[in-house]
Amino acid sequence: MTRDTDKPDQDDARTRQAKGSIQEAIGKIIGNAAIEQRGSQESEAGARQAKADEASKAGTAKADKQIDTPIDRHGKD
């Protein structure tokens, strides 16, 4: 089985986001504002990381497409 090389970065970002959401919820449940805030920050950081990974992947795909596009020579060789 092969793994997509970009996938682990996105998985890490989504895991970080989920971890932060859980930590934030626990902070709310136990009434600890510091834990809640730390969880919120972790969740936001994971979301930013995931967004950056997707933007990077999209930019790479766009660059690859431009490289693969044949040059129109209008019949000139």
C-alpha positions as CSV (number, residue, x, y, z in Angstrom):
1,M,0.0,0.0,0.0
2,T,1.4,3.4,-1.0
3,R,0.8,6.7,0.9
4,D,0.3,10.1,-0.5
5,T,3.3,12.2,0.7
6,D,1.0,15.3,1.3
7,K,-1.5,13.3,3.3
8,P,0.5,13.0,6.6
9,D,0.8,16.8,6.9
10,Q,-2.9,17.2,6.5
11,D,-3.5,14.3,8.9
12,D,-1.2,16.0,11.5
13,A,-3.0,19.3,11.1
14,R,-6.5,17.8,11.4
15,T,-5.3,15.8,14.5
16,R,-4.0,19.0,16.0
17,Q,-7.3,20.7,15.3
18,A,-9.3,17.8,16.9
19,K,-7.0,17.7,19.9
20,G,-7.5,21.4,20.5
21,S,-11.3,21.1,20.2
22,I,-11.4,18.3,22.7
23,Q,-9.1,20.3,25.1
24,E,-11.3,23.3,24.7
25,A,-14.4,21.3,25.5
26,I,-12.8,19.7,28.6
27,G,-11.9,23.2,29.7
28,K,-15.5,24.3,29.4
29,I,-16.8,21.2,31.2
30,I,-14.5,21.6,34.2
31,G,-14.7,25.4,34.2
32,N,-11.0,26.0,33.6
33,A,-10.6,29.0,31.4
34,A,-6.8,28.5,30.8
35,I,-7.3,25.0,29.5
36,E,-10.2,26.2,27.4
37,Q,-8.1,29.0,25.9
38,R,-5.2,26.7,25.2
39,G,-7.5,24.2,23.4
40,S,-9.0,27.0,21.4
41,Q,-5.5,28.2,20.3
42,E,-4.4,24.6,19.4
43,S,-7.6,24.1,17.4
44,E,-7.0,27.4,15.5
45,A,-3.4,26.5,14.9
46,G,-4.4,23.1,13.4
47,A,-7.0,24.8,11.2
48,R,-4.4,27.3,9.9
49,Q,-1.9,24.5,9.3
50,A,-4.4,22.5,7.4
51,K,-5.3,25.5,5.3
52,A,-1.7,26.2,4.6
53,D,-1.1,22.6,3.6
54,E,-4.0,22.7,1.2
55,A,-2.9,26.0,-0.3
56,S,0.6,24.6,-0.8
57,K,-0.7,21.5,-2.4
58,A,-3.0,23.6,-4.7
59,G,-0.1,25.8,-5.7
60,T,2.1,22.8,-6.6
61,A,-0.7,21.3,-8.7
62,K,-1.2,24.6,-10.5
63,A,2.6,24.8,-11.2
64,D,2.7,21.2,-12.4
65,K,-0.2,21.9,-14.8
66,Q,1.6,25.0,-16.2
67,I,4.7,22.9,-16.8
68,D,2.8,20.2,-18.6
69,T,0.9,22.5,-20.8
70,P,2.2,22.3,-24.4
71,I,3.4,25.5,-26.1
72,D,1.2,26.7,-28.9
73,R,3.5,27.4,-31.8
74,H,0.9,28.4,-34.4
75,G,2.3,25.9,-36.9
76,K,5.9,27.1,-36.4
77,D,8.7,24.5,-35.7
